[in-house]
Amino acid sequence: MTRRFPRTEPLIPDKLLVKMIENGRTSEEQDGFDPFPVVKLFTPDAAATWLLTEAYPEESDVRLFGLCDLGMGCPELGYAMLSEIADAHGKLELPVERDLYFKAEHRLGTYAKIARRAGMIIT
């Protein structure tokens, strides 16, 4: 029997999502835009982590941009759909969580360089 734990609140609160949408607009207008990550998501029972900076609302979902690490030793900058992240889970079927205490110390480019060297996202 597969056990899923229901989410009681949005994975990314509106206030943070608005900031990520603003970053997305700025990114489209400015070459070399390197913002601070807005949100860190992770799987509490697996090794996946996302440091996200930008959001692009689409018809039925939200496309996110940031540093993605699925726990296989090769973190990379890229896009992911919010619905796909929200559906991710580890062996215990725990839902993805937002790190409530995450405060970005570096811009995304710096986190990416550190993660490439370490083989994982380090915050």
N, C-alpha and C positions, 0 to 999 in steps of 0.2 A: 504494500500500500504506500503510495507516494503522499507525503505530508507537506503541504505548503502553508506558510504562515502569511496571513493577510496583512497588507500594508494599511496602516491607520492614518497616514498623512502622505502628502505628495513627496516623492523622492527628492525633488528640487523645489523648494518653496518659491512662490511667485516673485518675491523680492530678489532672490538670487537669479532666477530665470530672466527677469527684466535686465539685470546687469549683464548677463551672458548674451542676450539679444543685442544690447548696446555694443558690446565688444564685437559681435559678429558684423554689425554695420560698420564700425570703425575699421575692422580688418579688411572689409571690401573696399574701403576708401583709401587706406594708408598702406603702402608697401612697407614690409619690415615690422609691422605691428607685432609686439611681443608683450602681451598683457600678463598680469599676475593671475594664476588660477583662481577661479571663483569658488569652486566646489571640489571636494574630494569624495568619491564614492568608492566602496570596497565591498567585497564578499567576506563576511565574518568567518565563514567556514571553508574558504578556499583562498587562493592567492591573487585574485584579480583586483586591480586598482585602476581608477580613472581620475586624472587631474584635469578638470574641464574649464575652459575659458570662454567658449563661444556657443551660442545656440541660434539655430535657424528654423523657425517654425515652418512646418509644411502642412499639407491638408489634414492629415490624420495622425501626425507624429511630429517629433522635434528631432532634428539632426544636430548633434553636438560635436564640437571639436575640442581636442585636447591630447594629452599624453595618456595612452592606453596600454595597460599591462595585464595580459590574461594569465600571468603567472608561469610563462614558459621560457623566461629568460631573455625575451627580446621586446622590451617596451618600445613603442613607436608613436609618433605623432600621427593623428588620423581622425576620422569621423566615425561616429557610432550613433545609432538611433536610440532615443530615450526608452522606447518600448522594449528594445532588445536588452538593454542594461537592466531595466526593471524586471525582466523575466529571468535574468541570470540567477544562479544559485549554486551552492556547493553540495557536498555529500550529505549534509544534515538538512538540506532544503531550506536553509535560512535565506531570507531575502537580502538583496543588496541594501546597504545602509549608507547614509551620509555621515561623514566624520564631522560631528558637531563642534569639535574643538580645533579643526584645521584652520590655520591662519598662514597664508602664503608668505614665505620669506624671500622667494626668488621669482623671477619672471619664468614663464613656461619654457623658454629656450634653455635656461640654466638647469631647470629640473630635467629636461630631456637629455642634456649632456651628462649629468650625473647618473641618470638612469641607464643610459647606454653603457657607461663604464661599469656600473654595478650589476647590470643585468636585471634590474628591478627598480621600481619607483621608490625613492627614499625621500621622506618628508620630515 
